[in-house]
């Protein structure tokens, strides 16, 4: 113990710690320089390569027919569509499907053994490592629920959340700069979803054509989607339903486009949830209709009242009849 109090030993320890700190700072500066030197191209193939350990929790059932279907539709090229916080999106040449590759930069584990200096000296690094872990949990659980429990409501045809070998054929993707890449999807995590159109442009287009009935039908499809999820006790954690274009339309229904924040909520009451949807998350849609299409706003209000009344009746009807007290001899 006395040796630890030796000034020379303490000085050596201090110098070593300072050197580690300097190395850490220099590595951070170097990382920032490399980031600044990168191309303006928003897509980098290395950002979709999955290095995360295989987790049985993310396994999904993949039938032979499903694998064959995926390998058929991915024979066509997929062209750049957009980049979100969670994924890069590419649209199939026929316009029917979207493949979303999760951004691994936001999902890769940051183990202590690989980043000891950062864990020791950077609180922000430790917080980010925890955020990455929780973020991956959220979007993978949500993707799995979307595929296994509500595929019709999300338009999801396939999810791939663990690396696989020799299961999927290569897919050709073209980035926003026109650069083509051949990707091995087994080395990535991704989902395939039906291509949907956004809510406001769709309603705008219908009203320009004078198709008021069609616009009303689209509104009903939105309500039906949210009612179905509420009855299945599935909730979306994203408040900005309309502003973030989280929902859209395929041929004959509304679907969830952004499936990164869906989760199960036991004992959810459909009437209470829909009341929240109307008052909060759908409110921007109602306000927009009120300004642009008062006729649709009136229809919206009527349907809101009808839906909430119907759900209230269903909840009352599901409650058991109160039991009558048993008569006792004294009562007789």
Helices and strands as residue ranges (DSSP letters): G 2-5, H 7-37, G 45-48, G 56-58, H 64-73, E 78-83, E 87-92, E 97-102, G 104-106, H 116-121, H 123-148, H 151-154, E 156-160, E 171-174, E 180-183, G 185-187, E 190-194, E 197-198, H 199-208, H 212-231, E 234-236, E 247-249, E 254-256, E 262-264, H 270-276, I 277-281, H 283-292, H 294-318
